[in-house]
Amino acid sequence: MLDIALGVVAAALLIATLIPFLHLGYWWVRGFDFPRLQLASLAILTGVVQVIWGEAEWRWISVAACALTALIQGAYILPWTPLWPKQVKRIGQDRERRTITLMIANVLTPNRNAEGLLRQIHDHQPDVVLTLESDAWWGEQLERSLQEEWPHSVKVPLDNLYGMHLFSRIPLEEAEVKWLIQSDIPSIHTWLPMPCGTRIRLHALHPRPPAPSESDVSLWRDAELLLVGKGIDQAEHQPTLVAGDLNDVAWSGTTRKFCRVSSMLDPRRGRGMFSTFHSSYPFLRWPLDHIFISDHFLLVEMRRLKGFGSDHFPILATLSYRPARADENDPPEADKEDQRDAQEIIVEGSRKGDGEA
């Protein structure tokens, strides 16, 4: 009986691993991109139990299925462990005022523990604070506490779980709120003038996820990410940051394609996953909140902060503007197939807009 149960589990894990290779945009397909670490861990555990306590002659087929599952999943998640080369090089404390510290927090709209987040903002003193899912109530709490030290802001309070607020010590130049793909999903785009004289382009995003209660497909999320990525690619190598809850994991095909199309770097690669969701379930966590950077920057520090009642942890990163050392980083590059696929997804997402995909 144990062998049969373990065999069923091994088969289920392998099927779950192979489903994303269908390259379909349905939420139930794309959802298997998320729990790769969990599936790999369960496969290893199942295989070990089968080896130690299994008795059936065919148990080695089950063990082989577990091994294959672990290998495939490991290939996806390994770059987000310390076993992988770092994509963004580290620099010590920058004394030349070339740093920028960015903090992201998905607040979870019904959560009312604003004090838990505000305390961390004041403790860590980031230059820029981006909140997601922040409605009018959250906007009032943030403004009351932050307006003196972070006087520059863009506020998009919404009740649909896609509100956004951006507060900054640095002036926000040419700030725009755009509705890139869907009319109810905002994004913020602005320039940050630095004391050293350069201007940094910031894109703040929170696209709609593929999920039963949100969207049956991943088209709109994918189109928004790739549209921003194409824009970055066409902007003649400007210093750029992309931040937000992208409702996608770092190792998914879409996020990796976004990085290749835009040549943006992920400072987590070679360091860890910095999983921000779900804060209440340690075994069910993956990295949904992201900070991507152009190769003008080196990393001073990146860390996940404490929970404050949201289903997301905040994330904090300090970056140093060092364009002369850009060759130390390892930006990804898109091939013709990436460019073609990205353009097709953008066109389809823009065409269908708010309709059914």
N, C-alpha and C positions, 0 to 999 in steps of 0.2 A: 504493500500500500504506500509506503514512504517513497519507493522508487517511482511509482506512478505519479504521485503528487509532485515530486521534484521534477519529473520529466515534463509535466504540464506547465509548471512554472518556467522551466528552461525554454520551452517552446514559445510561451507567451512573451518572454523577455526578448527572444530573438525576433519574433514578429514585430514587436514594438520598436526594435532597433532598425528593422528594414523598412518600415512604413514611410519614413521621411524620404527614402529614395524614390518614392512615387512622383515626387516633384509636383504635387497637387497643392492648390492654395486653400483647400478646405481647412477649417479650424481644427478638426479632429486629426488631420494629418500634420499640420504645422505644430500642433500641441506636443507632439513627440520630440520636437527639437529641444524642449525645455529640460526634461528630467534626465539628461544623459548621465550625470554623476550618480543619480539614484539608481538608474537601470544598471549601470556598470557595477555598482556596489552590490546590488541584489544578485547579479549574475555571478560575481565572485563568491558570495556567501552560499548560493545554491550549489555551485560547482564543488565547493569545499565539503559541504554536507554530503553531497552525492558520493564523493570519493571516500569519505570516512565511513559513512553508514550505509551506503547503497549496496545492494546484494544482487540485483538483476544483471544478467549478462549484457544487456543493452545499455546499461547505465553510462557507458563511455560515450555513447551518442549524445546523451544529455550533458555530460561534462564538456564535450566538444562544442555544443551549442552555447553553453555558458562562456566558454573561452572566446568563441567568436564574437559574442555579444560584448564582452569586456574589451576586446581588442578594438572593435569598431568604435564603441563609445569613447574609449581611451584616446583614440586618434583625434577625436573632436575636442576633448576637454584638456588634453595634455598641454597645449600652448598656454592655458590659463592656470598653470601651476609653476612653482619655482624650478621645476625640472627643465623648463624651456628657456631659450635665450631671451633676454629682455628686449622688447621692441623699442622702448624709449629709455635712453640712458638716464642715470640719476646724477644729480648735482647736489653738493652740500648747500648750506645756507647761503643765499645770494645777498650780498651786502651792497649791491649796486642798484637797488630799487628797480629790478627788472622782473619781479615776481608778480603773479596774480593768483589769488586764492579764490576758488569757486566752491560753493556749497549747494547741493541739490537735495530737495526733500519733497517726496510725494506725501502729502499730509493726511490723505484719506478724508474725504469731505465730511463724513459724519463724526469724525474724531474731533473732540473739543479740547484736547490737552495742548493748547497753544503754548502755555508756559514751558512745557517740556522741550519744545523746539526752540522757542525764543531764548531760553537759558543757554542752549548749546550755541546758538548764533553769537550771542554776546561773549561766551567763553572762548570761541575759536576765532572770532573777528575776521570772517572772510571778507574779501573785497566785493564779491558778488554773491547774492542769494537768489536761488531760483526755487520757487515752490510750484508743485503741480497738484491738481484737484482742489485748489483753493477757491472757495466761493466768497461771497460778499462778507460773511462773518469772519472768515480767515483773513480776508483783506483788511478788515478793520483792526484785528488784533496785530497783524504784521505792521501796518502803518503806524499805529499808536506806539509800538515799541521800537521801530527801526527808523522812522523818518528823520530823526535828528542825526544819527551817525551814517545812515545810508539814504541820503536825501534824493537820489535819482531813482526813478521807478517807472515801470510799465505795469499796468494793472488790467487783467482780463478776468474779472470775477464771473464765474458761470456756475450754474447748478447742475450741470450735466456730467460732472466728474472730469471735465477738461479745462477748468479754470486755471489760470497761470498768473503768477506775480513775480516780477523781477525787481529786486532792490540792489542798489549799487552805491559804493563810495565814489566810484569812478563815473564821470559824466557819461550819459548814454546818448551818443550822437546818431542822428538819422534813424532813430528807433521806429520800427514798424511792427504792427500786428498783421500777420497774413493768415489767410485761410487757404492753404495750399491745394488741398485735394477735396476736402469736404467742408461744407459751410458751417458746421458746428464744431470744428476742430481747429483751434488757433495755434499759431506758433509766433515766437518773438524773434526779431532779427535786428541787430544793432551793432554799432561800432563802439569800442572801448579805447579812448585815447590814454596811452601810458605816459608816465613821467619821462621816460627815455625818448619820447618823440614819435614812437610808432603807434599805429592804430590796429586793434585786434578785432576781427569780425566774430561775433557770437551768434549762433543759431540755437534757440531753445525750443525743444520739440516734445510733444506728447501725442503720438499718433494712436489711432484706434486699434485695439488688439483684435486678433482673431480669437473669438470666444463666443460661447452660446448666447450670452446676454448682450454682446456687443456687435459682432459681425460674423457671418458664416464663413468668411474667407479672409485671407491676409492681404488681399490686393491693395486696399487703401493704406494700410500701414507700410507695405513694401514700396508703394508708389511715392509716398511722402518722403521716406528715407532716401530713396534713390534720386528723387527730384532735388533734394538739398545736396546730395552727393555730387550730382552733375553740375549744379551751380557752383559748388566749391571748385570743381575741376576746371571750370571755365573762367575762374576769377584770377588767373595769372599768379598763382602761388602766394596768396595773401596769408598772413598770420591768422589762423582760424581756430575756433573752439566750437564744438557741437556738444550740447548737454541736454539731458532730460531723461524722463522715463520713456524709453523707446518701445516698451511692451514687446521686447524681443531679447533673446539671450545673445551673449557675445559671440558664440560659436555657430549661430544659425547661418544658413546660406545667404539670407538677405543682409544681415549685418556685415558679414565678411565681404559680400559684394559691394555694399556701401563703402566700406573701407578701401577696397581696391579702386572703385570708381573715383573716389574723392582723394585718394592717397593719404587718408587720415590715419593716425596712429592710435593704438589702444594702450595706455600706460599700464594696464593690468597684465598684459601678456608677459609671461615670465615671472610674474609676482604673485598672482592669486586671483581668485574669482571675485572677491569683494561682493558676495551675493547679498542683495538688498531686499529681496522678497522671497518668502513670506516671513515677516518678523516673528510670528507666533509659532512657527513650525520648523524647528532646526533641521529636520531631515528633508523638508520640502522647500528648499531655497535655491534661487538662481539669480544671476546678475541681470536685472532689468533696467537699472539706473546707470547711465553711461556718461563718461566725459571723454570725447575723442579730441585729438589735438593734431595740428599740422606739425611738420618737422622743424618748425622754428623754435620749438620748446624742448626743454629737458624737465624731468620730474624732480621736484624737491621732496614731496611727500604726498601719499594718498592713503586714505583710511576710511573705514566704515564707522559711523558714529552710533550713539546709543539710540535705542527705540524710544518713542514718545507717544505710543498709542496708535500709531498708524500701522498698516500692514507692510510698510516699507521702512527700512532704515535710511537715514540720511547718509550721504557720501560727500567727502571733502577732498579736494586736491589742490596742491600748491605747485604752480608751474613757473619755470624760469625762462624768460624770452632770451634765447641764445641762437640767433640765426647763423652765426659763424660756425657753430658746431652741429649744424643740421646733418652733416654727413656721418655723424656718429649714430644716428637713428636709422631705422630700417623700414621705410614706408612701403606699403604694398602697391602693386601696380595692376591696372586692369588690362585685359587683353581685348581683342575685337569682340569676342563672344560676350564678355561682361558688358561692354558698352552697348552692344545690340540688345541684350536681354534687358538691361536697365531702361533703355529707351522704349522698348515695347511695353514694359510694365508701367512706366510713367504715362505713356499715351493712353493705355487702357484705363488706368486709374483716373486720369483727368477726364476722359470721355464719359466714364460711367458716373463719376462724381458722387452724388448723394443717392444714386439709384441702386438697383440690385446688381451685384457683380455676377 
